[in-house]
């Protein structure tokens, strides 16, 4: 197939050149051989089976894991569609192509939509640091944000303290937060949040956009960050999905949460 494509391209180019010579004119050929490929930022197999460019299907080049096509340099952009199993569209985007190699980095549109998009790596910008979790947080919970309202998180460290009167360990949180985040929405934030790995317990108080405690039916809202599952040297995007409050007890398993508690543990993308 590749050999036929090259032969077709050479014949086409030669024919155009001969025709131009016969007319006594110099006509620049607008079509050149090119290739396109997509790479996942997080390294997984994208499952792309075929690609069309402006309605014309490309030819797969197995050894280079890319797709060959005839590039028309008279076009500024082209509609590129990638298909997965059963001809399901996994990417559809207008892209600026060039002759030669076109390699695009892609990631899922959101944790709720696996459709791929070409864009800047959302995991970019964090340097390796084994002492801190480096995370970005997205919120899709309609109980907390019914109409997509932005929120902030005041994140507090917690410590289990032995109570000599009850002979039980009780969770005690620091009086001041280790940090208060920028606004959190369902869109990817620009900056990573750094949280020390050495501290085992974290609870975040949900604040409104004006940094006041968010109240739902008169109750405060808390997120319990489960970050240990990220492993060592973690860089990740995590999100709160749509769900009801699912944390009843503090991490001492004795004290009731004084408000609405949600576990924050869903990982979307991770280095």
C-alpha positions, 0 to 999 in steps of 0.5 A: 500500500505504501509503495503504491502511494509513493508511486501515485505521488511521483506519477502525479508530481511528474504529470503536473511538471510535464503539463506545466512545461508544455504550457511554458509556465512554472506551476508550484505543486500544492501537494506533498507527502506527509504523515500524522500521528497522535501520542498520549501524554500519559502513555496509554494506547489510544486505540486509533484504527484509522484517520481521515483528513478533510474526508480522505482516509490516510494510509497506515504506516505500521513501522512508524505507527503513523498515517501517510497522506497527501498534504495540500499546502494551500490549506491553513487547517484541515479537519482531522477525524480519528476512529476507534473500534466500530468506527467510533469517533475518538477525535475530531478537530481542525488542525494546522498540518504541514509537510513531513511529520505531524505529531500531536499530543492528546488527552481525554476531554474530561474525566467524564468524556473520553473523546481525545483533544489535541492540546497542551499537556495538562500534566506539564509544569510540575518538576519531580519532587518526592516530598510533595504531592503535586495535584490539580483538582476539578469539581463535577459535584452538583451538590457542591456546585449546582450551577458550576459555581467555583469554589476554593479549598482550605486544606488542613493537616490532621494528626491522631492524638491519644486521649487518655480520658477515653483511651481512644485516638482522636483526629485533631486538625491544625488551626491554620490551613497549609494552603488555600487553593485558587478557584476550582471548577470543572476546567483544568487549573493552570497551576499545581497544588503542592501538598507534603507527602509526609503528612498522612491525613488531610481534610479540606474545608470547602469555601465559596469564591469569596473564601467564606465557608460554603454552607449547604442546608446550614452545614459545612462541607469537607473533602477528605483527600486520599492521596497516598494511593498516588504512590511516590513522586506523584503528579496527577489530576484528581476530581470530585465526581457527582455523588452524595456525601460518603464520609460519615466518620473522621479518620479516627473512626470515632468522631462523626464528621460535623457537616457533609463529608466527601472522599476526594480520591478519583484520579483522572490523569497521572504521570 
